[in-house]
């Protein structure tokens, strides 16, 4: 595992209880079973003011804390509900506050959930946003449609299939870190490939 820190999940839903949070917790549990340290930020810590281009000297303490934790994390796991075919304003604001100075070269996984029959629009959009910021987005991803049904009936065939994607994503993050940083947990001397 990377010595830099845990896999940090950031929940783009402020609802409580949150199915997005539940999905992130499941993926983190899969990572933890492989020995990864994990952490989840949800709710109040992500209720940030809008990213508005203010000078660095005026960055709110909550944003400074988020940046510190994200910078120290070995990898990030971003979760969002699907709204109007794309990710939530909460997760967009988080990504904007982090920016390429933190996301460049960071291993990132993506989870999206939807009450309707597809969470693919938010998944595609959030993966693309992370790639534009320079993140290393793992190929494994989880888009959870009909999320209420999936978590209410986890043994139903649809739920079993969908929940496997969450487990695979959770397992993919430690694997990606090992491939990028080697067994020592430290980046190679030449750094990450360009």
ABEGO torsion letter per residue (X at the ends): XBAAEBBBBBBABABOBBAAAAAAAAAAAAAAAAGBBBBBBBEAAABBBBBAGBBAAABBAAAAAAAAAAAABABBBBBBBBBGGBBBAAAAAAAAAAEAAAABGBBBBBBBBBABABAAAAAAAAAAAAAAAGBBBBABBBBBBGAAAAAABAABAAAAAAAAAAAAAAAAAAAAAAAAAEAAGBBBAAEBBX
